């Protein structure tokens, strides 16, 4: 049963019963027992509730009290060690009463022998271990369910924030578009010399429509990646062409924020086998994110280096940086940092898209604090050798 001595206590007011029980335990082979005797029934509940023993043998007849009452009270006090009821009465009803009271087993004294006693003790201790294991699993499962429920609540909260943000992002461009159309209508109704005003309105409408198209494009890519429908169109693309396209796309936003952009490329730019459109989108999102979370007039940098069989893209800024506990969470969908520094909204899908696009190319992306302890830095690692294509039918 156990390599350690099994600690037992006999609750019985008859010394002969104690001697008999002790002798029976001594006759059980390969098991060592440490038995104590308690003849004071009034102290029995307190002693059992303390739980200093592995198992308790409780006599049914204890003067003015009976063993069933002691077992019930000990159970009510939180006793967890198994209790076996011993009786000298030939009444089968006591068996059922013992089970109802919470006893682990029921033994009749005149039938006791070492084998029967050893079997009862073994069964009682095994049942206790099984109950403890079940309780442990229930507690672990309860913790897992609590964590899962919290994760679902977080997802639901982010979904609600995302829907609210999406409504604002899609609604905001509509007001200037509507105003521009009204101005154009008024000028077309009879005002002369309004070509400059009309052109300004047209340019503004074009900018806002591009903004809406970019939002919708991002949402479509999110949907396709989430459903596993994205297909990479791999081709050989020089690194400098990727960075030039991303910089060209983000330059108007950098100018609007008054940022200075520094780009560093290797003397002999390597060639990657990538989906050019997707990689440009990933680099653009990183640059746009750096510009968005940096105070106006800040600095954004893009550095590309070759590291063995990989190409590393470093995108950094001198903004407020990313809290340490958010460096993984920023890549979750619909997550946005709430920091001082003028971040101008967004859907919380940009960095999620970066991570998925990079992983589709067999690469990795990570967030860190800038080299001088200020700002943030994103490191994208893309292998020079493309990842193996997925198995057919995957």
ZIPE-V719884 format. One record per backbone hydrogen bond with DSSP energy under -1.0 kcal/mol. CO is the residue of the C=O (numbers start at 1). NH is the residue of the N-H. If there is no record, write none. Layout:
# ZIPE-V719884
CO&NH + CO&NH
This chain:
# ZIPE-V719884
6&34 + 7&54 + 7&55 + 8&36 + 9&57 + 10&38 + 11&59 + 14&18 + 15&19 + 16&20 + 17&21 + 18&22 + 19&23 + 20&24 + 21&25 + 22&26 + 23&27 + 25&28 + 32&6 + 34&8 + 36&10 + 38&12 + 39&41 + 40&43 + 43&47 + 44&48 + 45&49 + 46&50 + 55&9 + 56&84 + 57&11 + 58&86 + 60&67 + 62&65 + 65&62 + 66&70 + 67&71 + 68&72 + 69&73 + 70&74 + 71&75 + 72&76 + 73&77 + 74&79 + 75&78 + 82&56 + 83&104 + 84&58 + 85&107 + 86&60 + 87&109 + 89&91 + 91&94 + 93&97 + 94&98 + 95&99 + 96&100 + 97&101 + 98&103 + 105&85 + 107&87 + 108&111 + 109&112 + 113&117 + 114&118 + 115&119 + 116&120 + 117&121 + 118&122 + 119&123 + 120&124 + 121&125 + 122&126 + 123&127 + 124&128 + 125&129 + 126&130 + 127&131 + 128&132 + 129&133 + 130&134 + 131&135 + 132&136 + 133&137 + 134&138 + 135&139 + 136&140 + 137&141 + 138&142 + 139&143 + 140&144 + 141&145 + 142&146 + 143&147 + 144&148 + 145&149 + 146&150 + 147&151 + 148&152 + 149&153 + 150&154 + 151&155 + 152&156 + 153&157 + 154&158 + 155&159 + 156&160 + 157&161 + 158&162 + 159&163 + 160&164 + 161&165 + 162&166 + 163&167 + 164&168 + 165&169 + 166&170 + 167&171 + 168&172 + 171&174 + 173&177 + 174&178 + 175&179 + 176&180 + 177&181 + 178&182 + 179&183 + 180&184 + 181&185 + 182&186 + 183&187 + 184&188 + 185&189 + 187&190 + 187&191 + 194&198 + 195&199 + 196&200 + 197&201 + 198&202 + 199&203 + 200&204 + 201&205 + 202&206 + 203&207 + 204&208 + 205&209 + 206&210 + 207&211 + 208&212 + 209&213 + 210&214 + 211&215 + 212&216 + 213&217 + 214&218 + 215&219 + 216&220 + 217&221 + 218&222 + 219&223 + 220&224 + 221&225 + 222&226 + 223&227 + 224&229 + 225&228 + 235&274 + 237&272 + 238&242 + 239&243 + 240&244 + 241&245 + 242&246 + 243&247 + 244&248 + 245&249 + 246&250 + 247&251 + 250&254 + 251&255 + 252&256 + 253&257 + 254&259 + 257&297 + 260&300 + 262&302 + 264&304 + 270&239 + 272&237 + 274&235 + 275&279 + 276&280 + 277&281 + 278&282 + 279&283 + 280&284 + 281&285 + 282&286 + 283&287 + 284&288 + 285&289 + 286&290 + 287&291 + 288&292 + 289&293 + 291&294 + 298&260 + 300&262 + 301&316 + 302&264 + 303&314 + 305&312 + 307&310 + 309&384 + 310&307 + 311&382 + 312&305 + 313&380 + 314&303 + 315&378 + 316&301 + 323&326 + 324&327 + 326&330 + 328&331 + 329&332 + 332&335 + 348&334 + 349&353 + 350&354 + 351&355 + 352&356 + 353&357 + 354&358 + 355&359 + 356&360 + 358&363 + 359&362 + 364&381 + 366&379 + 368&377 + 370&373 + 375&370 + 376&317 + 377&368 + 378&315 + 379&366 + 380&313 + 381&364 + 382&311 + 391&394
